[in-house]
Amino acid sequence: MEAAIPTTTEKGSTPKKLEGKFTAMVVCWLLGIGCAFSWNSMLTIEDYYVHLFPKYHSMRVLTLVYQPFALGTLAILTYHEANINTRKRNLFGYILFFFSTLAVLLLDLATSGKGGMGSFICVCLISGAFGLADAYVQGGMVGDLSFMLPEFIQSFLAGLSASGALTSTLRLFTKGVFDNSQNGLRKGALLFFTLCTIFELLCVLLYAFVFPKLPIVKYYRSKAASEGSKTVSADLVAGGIYSHSREIESNSKKLERLSSKELLRENTDYAIDMLLIYLLTLSIFPGFLSEDTGSHSLGSWYVLVLIAMYNMWDLVGRYIPLIKCMKLESRKGLMIAVLARYLLIPAFYFTAKYADQGWMIFLTSFLGLTNGYLTVCVLTSAPKGYKGPEQNALGNILVLYLMGGIFVGVTCDWLWLIGKGW
């Protein structure tokens, strides 16, 4: 099957199977941004939703609504991963991101920026749609990229973080521009979701028409198909390799692979790492940072600065593993680092109670740095030594545990409210 793709060129040139590597990394980065751009936009304009819905703990509620849709859908998709058409899965996710983001924009325009229970319920439903789309895209993309180059996963994960840094930067800019104008919060929010809607449409086009046609992507998908993968047939057809998928299906039936249970058994520590990383992060960010850090000299800018610093350093952390000597690959070392990170819980508690805003900004930056660094270390270290279909399945499993950690984390985030009243 691999013979369908030429793998050699003239002496001194790049093999054709590796052509398009840089372009693929850029596209993966953009697709990573698109996977989290909508949700991060909703998080970053938390001051607008706090203004519209002051009595509903909007950031905590929206995050809590988002997670069951994401986790439940991803669990189903992971269970049936071996027979799901990856192309349709990812395209559906990006299209849903596009329409959901457009719905936020239209809802605000239709209600003229007024709050109330009805509007809040609609925003919650859209938050659930974001969770559904995330389950389709994040698990699908990580699984798809797991049997390609580790650099592709790193680029995609960096894109996820870059979306947070991008929205935070844009939010600080819009606040500076519209802060003193009438309806400044609403104008900033409308600008956010207009840009976000356009970008999500771009992601649909990139995944549908650009990514599958890159030679290096064709090569790795063809290789995965030859190893028994049944999830890449539509992508190979879109890439122009096959006019039909019967050959892929007949070959995949002849090859055996480890089951998801066997893969989980061999990689339990990696799965637990992902769960514990995001359990801690989401028990602090964004709910605790948005509501429980007190008032400081930065005033209304304080929470925005905290969220921006988290996102910026999360992005930095995802690039550190590119330096080989700084990448942590030891399984025991990763587990120790993940558990040691839980010392941040008392650190945040006492900092919020006794210290000034400088220490809180430092801790938030460290939270983001370690979150990004450990995420990339785990996801690029785990899917090794397996065939394409097994790497795809393991990628889905690890993202499922990541989502599980997020769900438990946003639930635990409510514990910070004990003794404070509602």
C-alpha positions in Angstrom: 0.0 0.0 0.0 2.9 2.4 0.7 4.0 1.9 -2.8 1.2 4.3 -3.8 3.3 7.1 -2.5 6.8 7.8 -3.9 9.3 7.8 -1.1 12.5 8.9 -2.9 13.7 11.8 -4.9 17.0 12.9 -6.4 20.1 12.7 -4.2 20.4 15.5 -1.7 16.7 16.4 -1.8 14.0 15.7 0.8 12.2 12.3 0.3 8.7 13.0 -1.0 7.1 11.1 1.9 8.6 13.8 4.2 7.6 16.8 2.0 5.2 19.2 3.7 6.4 18.6 7.3 6.6 22.3 8.2 3.3 23.1 6.5 1.7 20.2 8.4 3.1 21.5 11.7 1.6 25.0 10.9 -1.7 23.5 10.0 -1.7 21.4 13.2 -1.0 24.5 15.2 -3.9 26.4 13.6 -6.2 23.4 14.0 -5.1 23.3 17.7 -6.1 26.9 18.1 -9.5 26.2 16.5 -10.1 23.3 18.9 -10.0 25.6 21.9 -10.6 29.1 20.5 -14.3 29.2 21.0 -14.2 27.9 24.6 -11.3 30.1 25.5 -13.1 33.1 24.1 -16.0 32.3 26.4 -13.7 32.0 29.4 -11.7 35.1 28.6 -14.8 37.4 28.5 -15.7 36.2 31.9 -16.0 39.8 33.1 -18.8 40.3 30.5 -20.7 37.3 31.7 -20.2 38.2 35.3 -21.8 41.5 34.4 -24.7 39.9 32.6 -25.3 37.1 35.1 -24.0 38.3 38.5 -26.0 35.8 40.6 -25.2 32.6 38.6 -21.5 31.9 39.2 -21.3 32.0 35.4 -17.7 30.8 35.0 -18.1 27.8 37.3 -21.5 26.9 35.8 -20.5 27.2 32.2 -17.4 25.1 32.8 -19.4 22.5 34.7 -22.0 22.3 31.9 -19.3 22.0 29.3 -17.6 19.0 30.8 -20.3 16.3 30.9 -21.0 16.8 27.2 -17.2 16.6 26.5 -16.5 13.6 28.7 -19.6 11.6 27.9 -19.3 12.0 24.2 -15.5 11.3 24.2 -16.1 8.1 26.3 -18.5 6.8 23.6 -16.2 7.8 20.7 -13.2 6.2 22.4 -15.1 3.0 23.0 -16.0 2.8 19.2 -12.7 4.5 18.1 -11.5 1.6 15.9 -14.5 1.8 13.5 -15.1 5.6 13.4 -14.3 7.6 10.3 -11.7 10.1 11.5 -12.3 12.5 8.7 -16.1 12.8 9.4 -15.5 12.9 13.1 -13.1 15.9 13.0 -15.0 17.7 10.3 -18.2 17.4 12.3 -16.4 18.8 15.4 -15.0 21.8 13.6 -18.3 22.5 11.9 -20.1 22.3 15.2 -17.5 24.8 16.7 -18.3 27.2 13.8 -22.1 27.1 14.2 -21.9 27.2 18.1 -19.7 30.2 18.0 -22.0 31.9 15.5 -24.9 31.1 17.9 -23.2 33.0 20.7 -22.9 36.0 18.5 -26.5 35.8 17.2 -27.8 35.3 20.7 -26.2 38.4 22.0 -27.4 40.4 19.0 -30.9 39.0 19.4 -31.1 39.9 23.1 -29.3 43.2 22.7 -26.8 42.1 25.4 -29.4 41.7 28.1 -29.0 39.1 30.9 -31.7 37.0 32.6 -32.3 33.4 33.1 -33.4 32.7 29.5 -30.2 34.1 28.0 -28.1 32.2 30.6 -29.8 28.9 29.8 -29.0 29.5 26.1 -25.4 30.3 26.8 -25.2 27.1 28.9 -26.6 25.1 26.0 -24.0 26.6 23.7 -21.3 25.8 26.3 -22.5 22.1 26.1 -22.2 22.2 22.3 -18.6 23.4 22.7 -18.0 20.4 24.9 -19.5 18.1 22.3 -17.4 19.6 19.6 -14.3 19.4 21.7 -14.8 15.7 22.3 -15.0 15.0 18.6 -12.0 17.2 17.6 -9.5 16.8 20.4 -9.7 13.0 20.7 -9.9 12.6 17.0 -7.0 14.9 16.2 -4.7 13.5 19.0 -5.5 10.0 17.9 -4.9 10.8 14.2 -1.6 12.6 14.9 -0.4 9.9 17.3 0.7 7.6 14.5 2.5 10.5 12.7 5.4 12.6 14.0 5.6 13.7 17.7 6.2 17.2 16.4 2.6 17.2 15.0 1.1 16.4 18.4 3.3 19.1 20.0 2.2 21.6 17.4 -1.5 20.7 17.9 -1.1 21.0 21.7 0.8 24.2 21.4 -2.1 25.5 19.2 -4.5 24.6 22.0 -2.5 26.7 24.4 -1.9 29.5 21.8 -5.7 29.9 21.6 -5.7 30.9 25.3 -2.8 33.2 24.9 -4.3 34.8 21.8 -7.7 35.3 23.4 -6.1 36.8 26.6 -4.0 39.2 24.5 -7.0 40.2 22.4 -9.1 40.6 25.6 -6.5 42.9 27.2 -6.5 44.9 24.0 -10.3 45.2 23.7 -10.6 46.2 27.4 -8.0 48.9 26.8 -9.8 50.2 23.8 -13.4 49.9 25.0 -13.0 50.2 28.8 -14.3 53.8 28.9 -16.8 53.6 26.1 -20.5 52.9 26.5 -21.2 49.1 26.4 -17.5 48.5 26.2 -17.7 45.0 27.6 -20.3 44.0 25.0 -18.4 45.5 22.2 -15.3 43.5 23.2 -17.3 40.3 23.4 -18.9 40.8 20.0 -15.5 41.5 18.4 -14.2 38.3 20.1 -16.9 36.0 18.7 -16.9 37.6 15.3 -13.2 36.8 14.9 -13.7 33.4 16.5 -16.5 32.5 14.0 -14.3 33.4 11.0 -11.4 31.4 12.4 -13.5 28.3 13.0 -14.6 28.4 9.4 -11.0 28.6 8.4 -10.3 25.5 10.4 -13.0 23.6 8.6 -11.5 24.5 5.3 -7.9 23.7 6.4 -8.9 20.2 7.7 -11.1 19.4 4.7 -9.0 20.6 1.8 -5.4 21.3 2.9 -4.2 18.8 5.6 -5.2 15.5 3.9 -3.3 16.5 0.7 0.1 17.0 2.3 2.6 14.3 1.2 3.8 13.5 4.7 0.2 13.2 6.0 -0.6 10.9 3.1 2.4 8.8 3.9 1.6 8.2 7.6 -2.1 7.6 6.9 -1.2 5.1 4.2 1.3 3.4 6.7 -1.4 3.3 9.4 -3.8 1.7 6.9 -1.3 -0.9 6.0 -1.0 -1.8 9.7 -4.7 -2.4 10.0 -6.3 1.0 10.7 -9.9 1.3 9.5 -10.2 5.0 10.6 -8.2 6.7 7.8 -9.9 5.4 4.6 -11.9 8.6 4.0 -8.8 10.7 4.6 -6.8 8.7 2.1 -9.6 9.1 -0.5 -9.6 12.9 0.3 -5.8 12.9 -0.2 -6.2 11.4 -3.6 -4.5 8.1 -2.8 -7.4 5.7 -3.2 -10.6 6.0 -5.3 -12.3 3.6 -2.8 -11.6 2.1 0.6 -12.2 -1.6 0.0 -8.5 -2.4 -0.3 -7.9 -0.7 3.1 -10.8 -2.5 4.7 -9.7 -5.9 3.4 -6.1 -5.5 4.6 -7.2 -4.2 8.1 -9.3 -7.3 8.7 -6.2 -9.5 8.3 -4.2 -7.6 11.0 -4.7 -7.9 14.8 -4.1 -5.1 17.3 -4.1 -4.7 21.0 -7.5 -3.9 22.5 -8.2 -0.6 24.3 -8.2 -2.5 27.6 -4.7 -3.9 26.9 -3.4 -0.6 25.8 -4.8 1.0 29.0 -3.3 -1.7 31.1 0.2 -1.1 29.6 -0.1 2.7 29.9 -2.1 3.2 33.2 0.5 5.5 34.6 0.3 7.9 31.6 -3.5 7.9 31.8 -3.3 8.7 35.6 -0.8 11.5 34.8 -3.2 13.1 32.4 -6.1 12.9 34.9 -4.1 14.3 37.8 -2.6 17.1 35.7 -6.0 18.5 34.7 -7.7 17.7 37.9 -5.4 20.1 39.7 -5.4 22.8 36.9 -9.2 23.0 36.6 -9.7 23.0 40.4 -8.0 26.4 40.3 -8.4 27.8 36.8 -10.6 29.6 35.9 -13.2 29.5 38.8 -10.9 30.1 41.8 -8.9 32.8 39.9 -12.1 34.5 38.8 -13.9 34.7 42.1 -11.7 33.8 45.1 -8.5 35.8 44.8 -9.8 39.1 46.4 -9.6 42.7 45.3 -6.2 44.3 44.4 -4.7 47.4 43.0 -5.2 46.2 39.4 -9.0 46.3 39.9 -11.0 45.0 37.1 -7.8 44.1 35.2 -6.7 41.7 37.9 -8.6 38.6 36.8 -7.8 39.3 33.1 -4.1 39.5 34.0 -4.2 36.2 35.9 -5.9 34.4 33.0 -3.5 36.0 30.5 -0.4 34.9 32.6 -1.7 31.4 32.9 -2.3 31.1 29.1 1.0 32.7 28.2 3.1 30.4 30.4 1.0 27.4 29.4 2.1 28.1 25.8 5.7 28.5 26.9 5.6 25.2 28.7 4.4 23.4 25.6 7.5 24.4 23.7 10.1 23.5 26.3 10.0 19.8 25.5 11.3 20.7 22.0 14.7 21.1 23.8 15.6 17.4 24.1 17.7 17.8 27.2 14.7 19.5 29.0 12.1 16.9 28.0 11.0 14.6 30.8 10.4 11.1 29.4 10.9 8.9 32.5 7.7 7.3 33.5 8.5 7.5 37.2 9.8 11.1 36.8 6.6 12.2 35.2 4.5 10.7 38.0 6.7 12.3 40.7 6.4 15.7 38.9 2.6 15.4 38.6 2.1 14.5 42.2 4.6 17.2 43.5 2.5 19.8 41.6 -0.3 19.3 44.1 1.7 21.4 46.6 0.2 24.3 44.6 -3.2 23.8 46.4 -2.0 25.1 49.8 0.2 27.6 48.0 -2.8 29.2 46.3 -4.9 29.0 49.4 -2.5 30.9 51.6 -1.5 33.3 48.8 -5.1 34.3 48.2 -5.5 34.8 52.0 -2.3 36.5 53.0 -0.1 37.5 50.1 -0.3 40.3 47.5 -1.2 40.2 43.8 2.5 39.7 42.7 2.7 36.3 44.4 -0.7 35.2 42.9 0.5 36.2 39.4 3.7 34.2 40.0 1.8 31.1 41.1 -0.7 31.3 38.3 2.2 31.5 35.8 3.8 28.5 37.3 0.5 26.6 37.2 0.3 27.3 33.4 3.9 26.5 32.8 3.7 23.1 34.4 0.4 22.3 32.9 1.7 22.8 29.3 5.0 21.2 29.9 3.7 18.0 31.5 0.9 17.6 29.0 3.3 17.6 26.0 5.8 15.3 27.8 3.1 12.7 28.5 1.3 12.8 25.1 4.5 12.7 23.1 6.2 10.0 25.2 3.3 7.6 25.5 2.3 6.5 21.9 5.5 4.7 21.1 6.3 1.2 20.1 2.8 0.5 18.7 1.2 0.1 15.3 -0.8 3.0 13.8 -4.3 1.7 15.0 -3.0 1.2 18.5 -1.4 4.6 18.6 -4.7 6.1 17.5 -6.6 4.2 20.2 -4.1 5.2 22.9 -4.2 8.8 21.9 -8.0 8.7 22.4 -7.7 7.0 25.7 -5.3 9.6 27.1 -7.5 12.5 25.9 -10.4 10.7 27.6 -8.5 10.7 30.9 -7.5 14.3 30.3 -11.2 15.2 30.0 -12.0 13.1 33.1 -9.4 15.2 35.0 -11.0 18.4 33.7 -14.5 17.2 34.8 -13.4 16.2 38.3 -11.3 19.4 38.5 -14.2 21.8 37.7 -16.4 19.9 40.2 -13.7 20.2 42.9 -13.4 23.9 42.1 -16.7 24.4 43.9 -15.1 23.3 47.2 -13.4 26.7 47.3 -16.8 28.2 48.0 -17.3 26.2 51.3 -17.9 28.6 54.1 -18.3 31.6 51.8 -22.0 31.4 51.1 -23.6 31.6 47.7 
